[in-house]
């Protein structure tokens, strides 16, 4: 199956740029794009972006999604005036897209509504934490504070937070030296896990079989306190990454 039946939906975020460039690099395209908000300008690249560092490829996120799609000749559309995936115009565009799968790349903290989830298009989300143990936000820092490797869980979104069918889980034992944690590393491990799922989808025409998990298990983590984040980064520096 071609990724021509796959839709990347979101805003022009670092995550969307990372996903698009990861698909470009993997040769898994073509890909369709459905975006809301305004196209954003190019930004200076962070250190180590566009490089493979200690075995992890760090996507280059300097260019906007419009430029990435344009240079690949991939179709892209923008929903003018919409600022969220929950906007009725975005919901209508998703419903009429004919996509077999959509990859969610919205803004941080954006909660997908039941209206979106009822349109018959599965939404793939890469959560930066081990599910079902780690639900919620900024779980990378909680992993560091607990002395555990960081992980990404690929799941299909459901109305409950981080409780949809779990399709894949990957562990990343270290954060490469010189790589920004908040943006570059976070996007890199999400994109890496995503490519694994999409490769299965392209080869078989199906998503990976769901991994048995108890959605009621685990803990809901909230946005990490700045002091805890600082302590986590200090611990990371002491370990020399």
Secondary structure, 3 states (H helix, E strand, C coil): CCHHHEEEEECCCHHHHHHHHHHHHHCCCCCEEEEECCCCCCCCCCCCCCEEECCEEECCCCCCHHHHHHHHCCCEEEECCCCCCCCHHHHHHHHCCCCCEEEEECCCCCCCCHHHHCCCCCEEEEECCCCCCEEECCHHHHHHHCCCCEEEEEEECCCCCCCCCEEEEEEECCCCCCCCHHHHHHHHHHHHHHHHHHHHHHHHCCCCCCCCCCCCCCEEECCCCHHHHHHHHHHHHHCCC
